[in-house]
Amino acid sequence: MSAFRPLWVALRAAVLATAVFWVSLFIVDKIGWQAPLGLTEQLIFFVIFFLGVLMVDKK
């Protein structure tokens, strides 16, 4: 079953990133902040994606 380990890790990361995205979007919505040109969702996605890339373990 170790062949499925990378798939399982990717699935967990995707679920976690999606949850963080929606919670962040909810908080930004409640605060009332908007990015210029209506790019709020794209900016939040980019920040979460960039932080995820930084957290990757480089072996």
mmCIF file as Biopython writes it, N, C-alpha, C and O atoms, coordinates in Angstrom:
data_model
#
loop_
_atom_site.group_PDB
_atom_site.id
_atom_site.type_symbol
_atom_site.label_atom_id
_atom_site.label_alt_id
_atom_site.label_comp_id
_atom_site.label_asym_id
_atom_site.label_entity_id
_atom_site.label_seq_id
_atom_site.pdbx_PDB_ins_code
_atom_site.Cartn_x
_atom_site.Cartn_y
_atom_site.Cartn_z
_atom_site.occupancy
_atom_site.B_iso_or_equiv
_atom_site.auth_seq_id
_atom_site.auth_asym_id
_atom_site.pdbx_PDB_model_num
ATOM 1   N N  . MET A ? 1  ? 0.815   -1.202 0.000   1.0 0.0 1  A 1 
ATOM 2   C CA . MET A ? 1  ? 0.000   0.000  0.000   1.0 0.0 1  A 1 
ATOM 3   C C  . MET A ? 1  ? 0.856   1.263  0.000   1.0 0.0 1  A 1 
ATOM 4   O O  . MET A ? 1  ? 0.317   2.368  -0.057  1.0 0.0 1  A 1 
ATOM 5   N N  . SER A ? 2  ? 2.162   1.121  0.062   1.0 0.0 2  A 1 
ATOM 6   C CA . SER A ? 2  ? 3.009   2.310  0.073   1.0 0.0 2  A 1 
ATOM 7   C C  . SER A ? 2  ? 2.983   3.023  -1.289  1.0 0.0 2  A 1 
ATOM 8   O O  . SER A ? 2  ? 3.401   4.176  -1.397  1.0 0.0 2  A 1 
ATOM 9   N N  . ALA A ? 3  ? 2.497   2.342  -2.308  1.0 0.0 3  A 1 
ATOM 10  C CA . ALA A ? 3  ? 2.394   2.978  -3.621  1.0 0.0 3  A 1 
ATOM 11  C C  . ALA A ? 3  ? 1.351   4.092  -3.616  1.0 0.0 3  A 1 
ATOM 12  O O  . ALA A ? 3  ? 1.447   5.032  -4.406  1.0 0.0 3  A 1 
ATOM 13  N N  . PHE A ? 4  ? 0.364   3.996  -2.742  1.0 0.0 4  A 1 
ATOM 14  C CA . PHE A ? 4  ? -0.694  4.998  -2.679  1.0 0.0 4  A 1 
ATOM 15  C C  . PHE A ? 4  ? -0.374  6.131  -1.708  1.0 0.0 4  A 1 
ATOM 16  O O  . PHE A ? 4  ? -1.152  7.079  -1.595  1.0 0.0 4  A 1 
ATOM 17  N N  . ARG A ? 5  ? 0.743   6.053  -1.015  1.0 0.0 5  A 1 
ATOM 18  C CA . ARG A ? 5  ? 1.085   7.084  -0.022  1.0 0.0 5  A 1 
ATOM 19  C C  . ARG A ? 5  ? 1.179   8.487  -0.635  1.0 0.0 5  A 1 
ATOM 20  O O  . ARG A ? 5  ? 0.619   9.419  -0.059  1.0 0.0 5  A 1 
ATOM 21  N N  . PRO A ? 6  ? 1.856   8.683  -1.769  1.0 0.0 6  A 1 
ATOM 22  C CA . PRO A ? 6  ? 1.904   10.043 -2.338  1.0 0.0 6  A 1 
ATOM 23  C C  . PRO A ? 6  ? 0.516   10.579 -2.698  1.0 0.0 6  A 1 
ATOM 24  O O  . PRO A ? 6  ? 0.240   11.768 -2.539  1.0 0.0 6  A 1 
ATOM 25  N N  . LEU A ? 7  ? -0.340  9.698  -3.177  1.0 0.0 7  A 1 
ATOM 26  C CA . LEU A ? 7  ? -1.702  10.114 -3.506  1.0 0.0 7  A 1 
ATOM 27  C C  . LEU A ? 7  ? -2.466  10.526 -2.253  1.0 0.0 7  A 1 
ATOM 28  O O  . LEU A ? 7  ? -3.196  11.517 -2.270  1.0 0.0 7  A 1 
ATOM 29  N N  . TRP A ? 8  ? -2.305  9.784  -1.183  1.0 0.0 8  A 1 
ATOM 30  C CA . TRP A ? 8  ? -2.961  10.088 0.083   1.0 0.0 8  A 1 
ATOM 31  C C  . TRP A ? 8  ? -2.458  11.422 0.642   1.0 0.0 8  A 1 
ATOM 32  O O  . TRP A ? 8  ? -3.253  12.223 1.134   1.0 0.0 8  A 1 
ATOM 33  N N  . VAL A ? 9  ? -1.153  11.665 0.570   1.0 0.0 9  A 1 
ATOM 34  C CA . VAL A ? 9  ? -0.579  12.926 1.053   1.0 0.0 9  A 1 
ATOM 35  C C  . VAL A ? 9  ? -1.102  14.090 0.217   1.0 0.0 9  A 1 
ATOM 36  O O  . VAL A ? 9  ? -1.442  15.139 0.764   1.0 0.0 9  A 1 
ATOM 37  N N  . ALA A ? 10 ? -1.171  13.919 -1.088  1.0 0.0 10 A 1 
ATOM 38  C CA . ALA A ? 10 ? -1.674  14.975 -1.966  1.0 0.0 10 A 1 
ATOM 39  C C  . ALA A ? 10 ? -3.145  15.269 -1.694  1.0 0.0 10 A 1 
ATOM 40  O O  . ALA A ? 10 ? -3.557  16.429 -1.705  1.0 0.0 10 A 1 
ATOM 41  N N  . LEU A ? 11 ? -3.936  14.233 -1.452  1.0 0.0 11 A 1 
ATOM 42  C CA . LEU A ? 11 ? -5.354  14.426 -1.164  1.0 0.0 11 A 1 
ATOM 43  C C  . LEU A ? 11 ? -5.543  15.191 0.146   1.0 0.0 11 A 1 
ATOM 44  O O  . LEU A ? 11 ? -6.363  16.106 0.222   1.0 0.0 11 A 1 
ATOM 45  N N  . ARG A ? 12 ? -4.786  14.815 1.170   1.0 0.0 12 A 1 
ATOM 46  C CA . ARG A ? 12 ? -4.884  15.520 2.459   1.0 0.0 12 A 1 
ATOM 47  C C  . ARG A ? 12 ? -4.456  16.975 2.299   1.0 0.0 12 A 1 
ATOM 48  O O  . ARG A ? 12 ? -5.087  17.867 2.868   1.0 0.0 12 A 1 
ATOM 49  N N  . ALA A ? 13 ? -3.401  17.229 1.539   1.0 0.0 13 A 1 
ATOM 50  C CA . ALA A ? 13 ? -2.934  18.599 1.332   1.0 0.0 13 A 1 
ATOM 51  C C  . ALA A ? 13 ? -3.976  19.424 0.580   1.0 0.0 13 A 1 
ATOM 52  O O  . ALA A ? 13 ? -4.187  20.596 0.894   1.0 0.0 13 A 1 
ATOM 53  N N  . ALA A ? 14 ? -4.622  18.821 -0.402  1.0 0.0 14 A 1 
ATOM 54  C CA . ALA A ? 14 ? -5.642  19.529 -1.165  1.0 0.0 14 A 1 
ATOM 55  C C  . ALA A ? 14 ? -6.848  19.871 -0.297  1.0 0.0 14 A 1 
ATOM 56  O O  . ALA A ? 14 ? -7.390  20.972 -0.391  1.0 0.0 14 A 1 
ATOM 57  N N  . VAL A ? 15 ? -7.265  18.937 0.541   1.0 0.0 15 A 1 
ATOM 58  C CA . VAL A ? 15 ? -8.405  19.190 1.428   1.0 0.0 15 A 1 
ATOM 59  C C  . VAL A ? 15 ? -8.062  20.287 2.430   1.0 0.0 15 A 1 
ATOM 60  O O  . VAL A ? 15 ? -8.874  21.178 2.679   1.0 0.0 15 A 1 
ATOM 61  N N  . LEU A ? 16 ? -6.880  20.227 2.996   1.0 0.0 16 A 1 
ATOM 62  C CA . LEU A ? 16 ? -6.457  21.252 3.947   1.0 0.0 16 A 1 
ATOM 63  C C  . LEU A ? 16 ? -6.342  22.621 3.283   1.0 0.0 16 A 1 
ATOM 64  O O  . LEU A ? 16 ? -6.786  23.620 3.848   1.0 0.0 16 A 1 
ATOM 65  N N  . ALA A ? 17 ? -5.756  22.677 2.101   1.0 0.0 17 A 1 
ATOM 66  C CA . ALA A ? 17 ? -5.617  23.950 1.391   1.0 0.0 17 A 1 
ATOM 67  C C  . ALA A ? 17 ? -6.979  24.531 1.025   1.0 0.0 17 A 1 
ATOM 68  O O  . ALA A ? 17 ? -7.172  25.745 1.085   1.0 0.0 17 A 1 
ATOM 69  N N  . THR A ? 18 ? -7.918  23.677 0.649   1.0 0.0 18 A 1 
ATOM 70  C CA . THR A ? 18 ? -9.261  24.144 0.323   1.0 0.0 18 A 1 
ATOM 71  C C  . THR A ? 18 ? -9.948  24.720 1.559   1.0 0.0 18 A 1 
ATOM 72  O O  . THR A ? 18 ? -10.597 25.764 1.486   1.0 0.0 18 A 1 
ATOM 73  N N  . ALA A ? 19 ? -9.803  24.043 2.679   1.0 0.0 19 A 1 
ATOM 74  C CA . ALA A ? 19 ? -10.407 24.544 3.918   1.0 0.0 19 A 1 
ATOM 75  C C  . ALA A ? 19 ? -9.791  25.881 4.319   1.0 0.0 19 A 1 
ATOM 76  O O  . ALA A ? 19 ? -10.513 26.798 4.709   1.0 0.0 19 A 1 
ATOM 77  N N  . VAL A ? 20 ? -8.489  26.002 4.230   1.0 0.0 20 A 1 
ATOM 78  C CA . VAL A ? 20 ? -7.819  27.263 4.571   1.0 0.0 20 A 1 
ATOM 79  C C  . VAL A ? 20 ? -8.263  28.371 3.619   1.0 0.0 20 A 1 
ATOM 80  O O  . VAL A ? 20 ? -8.468  29.507 4.046   1.0 0.0 20 A 1 
ATOM 81  N N  . PHE A ? 21 ? -8.412  28.055 2.343   1.0 0.0 21 A 1 
ATOM 82  C CA . PHE A ? 21 ? -8.862  29.036 1.359   1.0 0.0 21 A 1 
ATOM 83  C C  . PHE A ? 21 ? -10.247 29.567 1.710   1.0 0.0 21 A 1 
ATOM 84  O O  . PHE A ? 21 ? -10.460 30.779 1.722   1.0 0.0 21 A 1 
ATOM 85  N N  . TRP A ? 22 ? -11.191 28.669 1.997   1.0 0.0 22 A 1 
ATOM 86  C CA . TRP A ? 22 ? -12.558 29.106 2.271   1.0 0.0 22 A 1 
ATOM 87  C C  . TRP A ? 22 ? -12.667 29.862 3.585   1.0 0.0 22 A 1 
ATOM 88  O O  . TRP A ? 22 ? -13.426 30.826 3.680   1.0 0.0 22 A 1 
ATOM 89  N N  . VAL A ? 23 ? -11.924 29.442 4.597   1.0 0.0 23 A 1 
ATOM 90  C CA . VAL A ? 23 ? -11.938 30.171 5.875   1.0 0.0 23 A 1 
ATOM 91  C C  . VAL A ? 23 ? -11.325 31.556 5.681   1.0 0.0 23 A 1 
ATOM 92  O O  . VAL A ? 23 ? -11.852 32.544 6.192   1.0 0.0 23 A 1 
ATOM 93  N N  . SER A ? 24 ? -10.230 31.632 4.956   1.0 0.0 24 A 1 
ATOM 94  C CA . SER A ? 24 ? -9.599  32.933 4.688   1.0 0.0 24 A 1 
ATOM 95  C C  . SER A ? 24 ? -10.538 33.839 3.903   1.0 0.0 24 A 1 
ATOM 96  O O  . SER A ? 24 ? -10.656 35.028 4.199   1.0 0.0 24 A 1 
ATOM 97  N N  . LEU A ? 25 ? -11.194 33.281 2.917   1.0 0.0 25 A 1 
ATOM 98  C CA . LEU A ? 25 ? -12.138 34.060 2.112   1.0 0.0 25 A 1 
ATOM 99  C C  . LEU A ? 25 ? -13.298 34.552 2.964   1.0 0.0 25 A 1 
ATOM 100 O O  . LEU A ? 25 ? -13.746 35.686 2.799   1.0 0.0 25 A 1 
ATOM 101 N N  . PHE A ? 26 ? -13.789 33.715 3.872   1.0 0.0 26 A 1 
ATOM 102 C CA . PHE A ? 26 ? -14.876 34.097 4.767   1.0 0.0 26 A 1 
ATOM 103 C C  . PHE A ? 26 ? -14.434 35.245 5.681   1.0 0.0 26 A 1 
ATOM 104 O O  . PHE A ? 26 ? -15.176 36.208 5.873   1.0 0.0 26 A 1 
ATOM 105 N N  . ILE A ? 27 ? -13.235 35.141 6.238   1.0 0.0 27 A 1 
ATOM 106 C CA . ILE A ? 27 ? -12.730 36.186 7.135   1.0 0.0 27 A 1 
ATOM 107 C C  . ILE A ? 27 ? -12.541 37.501 6.375   1.0 0.0 27 A 1 
ATOM 108 O O  . ILE A ? 27 ? -12.928 38.560 6.868   1.0 0.0 27 A 1 
ATOM 109 N N  . VAL A ? 28 ? -11.956 37.440 5.192   1.0 0.0 28 A 1 
ATOM 110 C CA . VAL A ? 28 ? -11.743 38.650 4.395   1.0 0.0 28 A 1 
ATOM 111 C C  . VAL A ? 28 ? -13.083 39.266 4.011   1.0 0.0 28 A 1 
ATOM 112 O O  . VAL A ? 28 ? -13.219 40.489 3.991   1.0 0.0 28 A 1 
ATOM 113 N N  . ASP A ? 29 ? -14.065 38.436 3.709   1.0 0.0 29 A 1 
ATOM 114 C CA . ASP A ? 29 ? -15.404 38.927 3.381   1.0 0.0 29 A 1 
ATOM 115 C C  . ASP A ? 29 ? -16.028 39.656 4.565   1.0 0.0 29 A 1 
ATOM 116 O O  . ASP A ? 29 ? -16.621 40.723 4.401   1.0 0.0 29 A 1 
ATOM 117 N N  . LYS A ? 30 ? -15.893 39.079 5.758   1.0 0.0 30 A 1 
ATOM 118 C CA . LYS A ? 30 ? -16.480 39.700 6.956   1.0 0.0 30 A 1 
ATOM 119 C C  . LYS A ? 30 ? -15.781 41.003 7.319   1.0 0.0 30 A 1 
ATOM 120 O O  . LYS A ? 30 ? -16.417 41.931 7.818   1.0 0.0 30 A 1 
ATOM 121 N N  . ILE A ? 31 ? -14.473 41.078 7.070   1.0 0.0 31 A 1 
ATOM 122 C CA . ILE A ? 31 ? -13.730 42.309 7.344   1.0 0.0 31 A 1 
ATOM 123 C C  . ILE A ? 31 ? -14.141 43.400 6.353   1.0 0.0 31 A 1 
ATOM 124 O O  . ILE A ? 31 ? -14.166 44.585 6.685   1.0 0.0 31 A 1 
ATOM 125 N N  . GLY A ? 32 ? -14.459 42.973 5.135   1.0 0.0 32 A 1 
ATOM 126 C CA . GLY A ? 32 ? -14.872 43.925 4.115   1.0 0.0 32 A 1 
ATOM 127 C C  . GLY A ? 32 ? -13.738 44.377 3.209   1.0 0.0 32 A 1 
ATOM 128 O O  . GLY A ? 32 ? -13.910 45.308 2.422   1.0 0.0 32 A 1 
ATOM 129 N N  . TRP A ? 33 ? -12.587 43.733 3.309   1.0 0.0 33 A 1 
ATOM 130 C CA . TRP A ? 33 ? -11.452 44.121 2.470   1.0 0.0 33 A 1 
ATOM 131 C C  . TRP A ? 33 ? -11.639 43.567 1.065   1.0 0.0 33 A 1 
ATOM 132 O O  . TRP A ? 33 ? -12.113 42.446 0.880   1.0 0.0 33 A 1 
ATOM 133 N N  . GLN A ? 34 ? -11.263 44.366 0.086   1.0 0.0 34 A 1 
ATOM 134 C CA . GLN A ? 34 ? -11.313 43.932 -1.314  1.0 0.0 34 A 1 
ATOM 135 C C  . GLN A ? 34 ? -10.001 44.292 -1.996  1.0 0.0 34 A 1 
ATOM 136 O O  . GLN A ? 34 ? -9.477  45.390 -1.810  1.0 0.0 34 A 1 
ATOM 137 N N  . ALA A ? 35 ? -9.480  43.373 -2.778  1.0 0.0 35 A 1 
ATOM 138 C CA . ALA A ? 35 ? -8.265  43.643 -3.553  1.0 0.0 35 A 1 
ATOM 139 C C  . ALA A ? 35 ? -8.632  44.503 -4.762  1.0 0.0 35 A 1 
ATOM 140 O O  . ALA A ? 35 ? -9.772  44.472 -5.226  1.0 0.0 35 A 1 
ATOM 141 N N  . PRO A ? 36 ? -7.678  45.259 -5.265  1.0 0.0 36 A 1 
ATOM 142 C CA . PRO A ? 36 ? -7.947  46.065 -6.458  1.0 0.0 36 A 1 
ATOM 143 C C  . PRO A ? 36 ? -8.368  45.188 -7.636  1.0 0.0 36 A 1 
ATOM 144 O O  . PRO A ? 36 ? -7.908  44.055 -7.776  1.0 0.0 36 A 1 
ATOM 145 N N  . LEU A ? 37 ? -9.220  45.710 -8.453  1.0 0.0 37 A 1 
ATOM 146 C CA . LEU A ? 37 ? -9.721  45.058 -9.672  1.0 0.0 37 A 1 
ATOM 147 C C  . LEU A ? 37 ? -10.517 43.788 -9.379  1.0 0.0 37 A 1 
ATOM 148 O O  . LEU A ? 37 ? -10.700 42.966 -10.277 1.0 0.0 37 A 1 
ATOM 149 N N  . GLY A ? 38 ? -10.990 43.608 -8.161  1.0 0.0 38 A 1 
ATOM 150 C CA . GLY A ? 38 ? -11.794 42.438 -7.814  1.0 0.0 38 A 1 
ATOM 151 C C  . GLY A ? 38 ? -11.015 41.140 -7.806  1.0 0.0 38 A 1 
ATOM 152 O O  . GLY A ? 38 ? -11.581 40.082 -8.083  1.0 0.0 38 A 1 
ATOM 153 N N  . LEU A ? 39 ? -9.749  41.193 -7.500  1.0 0.0 39 A 1 
ATOM 154 C CA . LEU A ? 39 ? -8.896  40.008 -7.532  1.0 0.0 39 A 1 
ATOM 155 C C  . LEU A ? 39 ? -8.699  39.395 -6.147  1.0 0.0 39 A 1 
ATOM 156 O O  . LEU A ? 39 ? -7.656  38.798 -5.879  1.0 0.0 39 A 1 
ATOM 157 N N  . THR A ? 40 ? -9.674  39.533 -5.278  1.0 0.0 40 A 1 
ATOM 158 C CA . THR A ? 40 ? -9.531  39.048 -3.904  1.0 0.0 40 A 1 
ATOM 159 C C  . THR A ? 40 ? -9.324  37.543 -3.855  1.0 0.0 40 A 1 
ATOM 160 O O  . THR A ? 40 ? -8.398  37.069 -3.196  1.0 0.0 40 A 1 
ATOM 161 N N  . GLU A ? 41 ? -10.167 36.787 -4.541  1.0 0.0 41 A 1 
ATOM 162 C CA . GLU A ? 41 ? -10.057 35.322 -4.510  1.0 0.0 41 A 1 
ATOM 163 C C  . GLU A ? 41 ? -8.734  34.853 -5.093  1.0 0.0 41 A 1 
ATOM 164 O O  . GLU A ? 41 ? -8.100  33.949 -4.549  1.0 0.0 41 A 1 
ATOM 165 N N  . GLN A ? 42 ? -8.317  35.453 -6.185  1.0 0.0 42 A 1 
ATOM 166 C CA . GLN A ? 42 ? -7.064  35.061 -6.813  1.0 0.0 42 A 1 
ATOM 167 C C  . GLN A ? 42 ? -5.870  35.384 -5.919  1.0 0.0 42 A 1 
ATOM 168 O O  . GLN A ? 42 ? -4.916  34.609 -5.860  1.0 0.0 42 A 1 
ATOM 169 N N  . LEU A ? 43 ? -5.913  36.514 -5.226  1.0 0.0 43 A 1 
ATOM 170 C CA . LEU A ? 43 ? -4.827  36.893 -4.336  1.0 0.0 43 A 1 
ATOM 171 C C  . LEU A ? 43 ? -4.733  35.937 -3.150  1.0 0.0 43 A 1 
ATOM 172 O O  . LEU A ? 43 ? -3.638  35.519 -2.774  1.0 0.0 43 A 1 
ATOM 173 N N  . ILE A ? 44 ? -5.868  35.594 -2.566  1.0 0.0 44 A 1 
ATOM 174 C CA . ILE A ? 44 ? -5.877  34.650 -1.448  1.0 0.0 44 A 1 
ATOM 175 C C  . ILE A ? 44 ? -5.353  33.294 -1.903  1.0 0.0 44 A 1 
ATOM 176 O O  . ILE A ? 44 ? -4.553  32.669 -1.206  1.0 0.0 44 A 1 
ATOM 177 N N  . PHE A ? 45 ? -5.805  32.834 -3.080  1.0 0.0 45 A 1 
ATOM 178 C CA . PHE A ? 45 ? -5.326  31.561 -3.616  1.0 0.0 45 A 1 
ATOM 179 C C  . PHE A ? 45 ? -3.817  31.584 -3.805  1.0 0.0 45 A 1 
ATOM 180 O O  . PHE A ? 45 ? -3.130  30.631 -3.439  1.0 0.0 45 A 1 
ATOM 181 N N  . PHE A ? 46 ? -3.291  32.676 -4.380  1.0 0.0 46 A 1 
ATOM 182 C CA . PHE A ? 46 ? -1.857  32.774 -4.625  1.0 0.0 46 A 1 
ATOM 183 C C  . PHE A ? 46 ? -1.072  32.734 -3.318  1.0 0.0 46 A 1 
ATOM 184 O O  . PHE A ? 46 ? -0.050  32.053 -3.233  1.0 0.0 46 A 1 
ATOM 185 N N  . VAL A ? 47 ? -1.535  33.449 -2.305  1.0 0.0 47 A 1 
ATOM 186 C CA . VAL A ? 47 ? -0.832  33.474 -1.018  1.0 0.0 47 A 1 
ATOM 187 C C  . VAL A ? 47 ? -0.806  32.086 -0.397  1.0 0.0 47 A 1 
ATOM 188 O O  . VAL A ? 47 ? 0.238   31.644 0.082   1.0 0.0 47 A 1 
ATOM 189 N N  . ILE A ? 48 ? -1.950  31.389 -0.398  1.0 0.0 48 A 1 
ATOM 190 C CA . ILE A ? 48 ? -2.012  30.048 0.186   1.0 0.0 48 A 1 
ATOM 191 C C  . ILE A ? 48 ? -1.150  29.077 -0.619  1.0 0.0 48 A 1 
ATOM 192 O O  . ILE A ? 48 ? -0.447  28.247 -0.044  1.0 0.0 48 A 1 
ATOM 193 N N  . PHE A ? 49 ? -1.203  29.178 -1.942  1.0 0.0 49 A 1 
ATOM 194 C CA . PHE A ? 49 ? -0.382  28.323 -2.793  1.0 0.0 49 A 1 
ATOM 195 C C  . PHE A ? 49 ? 1.100   28.562 -2.541  1.0 0.0 49 A 1 
ATOM 196 O O  . PHE A ? 49 ? 1.875   27.612 -2.422  1.0 0.0 49 A 1 
ATOM 197 N N  . PHE A ? 50 ? 1.498   29.839 -2.458  1.0 0.0 50 A 1 
ATOM 198 C CA . PHE A ? 50 ? 2.900   30.184 -2.230  1.0 0.0 50 A 1 
ATOM 199 C C  . PHE A ? 50 ? 3.373   29.667 -0.876  1.0 0.0 50 A 1 
ATOM 200 O O  . PHE A ? 50 ? 4.475   29.128 -0.774  1.0 0.0 50 A 1 
ATOM 201 N N  . LEU A ? 51 ? 2.562   29.823 0.157   1.0 0.0 51 A 1 
ATOM 202 C CA . LEU A ? 51 ? 2.927   29.303 1.476   1.0 0.0 51 A 1 
ATOM 203 C C  . LEU A ? 51 ? 3.027   27.778 1.454   1.0 0.0 51 A 1 
ATOM 204 O O  . LEU A ? 51 ? 3.897   27.206 2.111   1.0 0.0 51 A 1 
ATOM 205 N N  . GLY A ? 52 ? 2.154   27.125 0.713   1.0 0.0 52 A 1 
ATOM 206 C CA . GLY A ? 52 ? 2.224   25.670 0.580   1.0 0.0 52 A 1 
ATOM 207 C C  . GLY A ? 52 ? 3.490   25.218 -0.109  1.0 0.0 52 A 1 
ATOM 208 O O  . GLY A ? 52 ? 4.083   24.210 0.275   1.0 0.0 52 A 1 
ATOM 209 N N  . VAL A ? 53 ? 3.912   25.958 -1.129  1.0 0.0 53 A 1 
ATOM 210 C CA . VAL A ? 53 ? 5.148   25.628 -1.819  1.0 0.0 53 A 1 
ATOM 211 C C  . VAL A ? 53 ? 6.344   25.787 -0.877  1.0 0.0 53 A 1 
ATOM 212 O O  . VAL A ? 53 ? 7.283   24.992 -0.920  1.0 0.0 53 A 1 
ATOM 213 N N  . LEU A ? 54 ? 6.305   26.810 -0.034  1.0 0.0 54 A 1 
ATOM 214 C CA . LEU A ? 54 ? 7.391   27.024 0.906   1.0 0.0 54 A 1 
ATOM 215 C C  . LEU A ? 54 ? 7.475   25.927 1.970   1.0 0.0 54 A 1 
ATOM 216 O O  . LEU A ? 54 ? 8.547   25.678 2.522   1.0 0.0 54 A 1 
ATOM 217 N N  . MET A ? 55 ? 6.349   25.272 2.257   1.0 0.0 55 A 1 
ATOM 218 C CA . MET A ? 55 ? 6.330   24.243 3.297   1.0 0.0 55 A 1 
ATOM 219 C C  . MET A ? 55 ? 6.756   22.877 2.792   1.0 0.0 55 A 1 
ATOM 220 O O  . MET A ? 55 ? 6.873   21.947 3.590   1.0 0.0 55 A 1 
ATOM 221 N N  . VAL A ? 56 ? 6.988   22.722 1.508   1.0 0.0 56 A 1 
ATOM 222 C CA . VAL A ? 56 ? 7.385   21.428 0.948   1.0 0.0 56 A 1 
ATOM 223 C C  . VAL A ? 56 ? 8.750   21.049 1.474   1.0 0.0 56 A 1 
ATOM 224 O O  . VAL A ? 56 ? 9.670   21.867 1.502   1.0 0.0 56 A 1 
ATOM 225 N N  . ASP A ? 57 ? 8.873   19.801 1.892   1.0 0.0 57 A 1 
ATOM 226 C CA . ASP A ? 57 ? 10.134  19.286 2.421   1.0 0.0 57 A 1 
ATOM 227 C C  . ASP A ? 57 ? 11.056  18.943 1.263   1.0 0.0 57 A 1 
ATOM 228 O O  . ASP A ? 57 ? 10.756  18.065 0.454   1.0 0.0 57 A 1 
ATOM 229 N N  . LYS A ? 58 ? 12.168  19.636 1.194   1.0 0.0 58 A 1 
ATOM 230 C CA . LYS A ? 58 ? 13.132  19.391 0.112   1.0 0.0 58 A 1 
ATOM 231 C C  . LYS A ? 58 ? 14.168  18.398 0.598   1.0 0.0 58 A 1 
ATOM 232 O O  . LYS A ? 58 ? 14.907  18.668 1.544   1.0 0.0 58 A 1 
ATOM 233 N N  . LYS A ? 59 ? 14.217  17.254 -0.050  1.0 0.0 59 A 1 
ATOM 234 C CA . LYS A ? 59 ? 15.155  16.207 0.366   1.0 0.0 59 A 1 
ATOM 235 C C  . LYS A ? 59 ? 16.330  16.149 -0.562  1.0 0.0 59 A 1 
ATOM 236 O O  . LYS A ? 59 ? 17.226  15.327 -0.372  1.0 0.0 59 A 1 
#
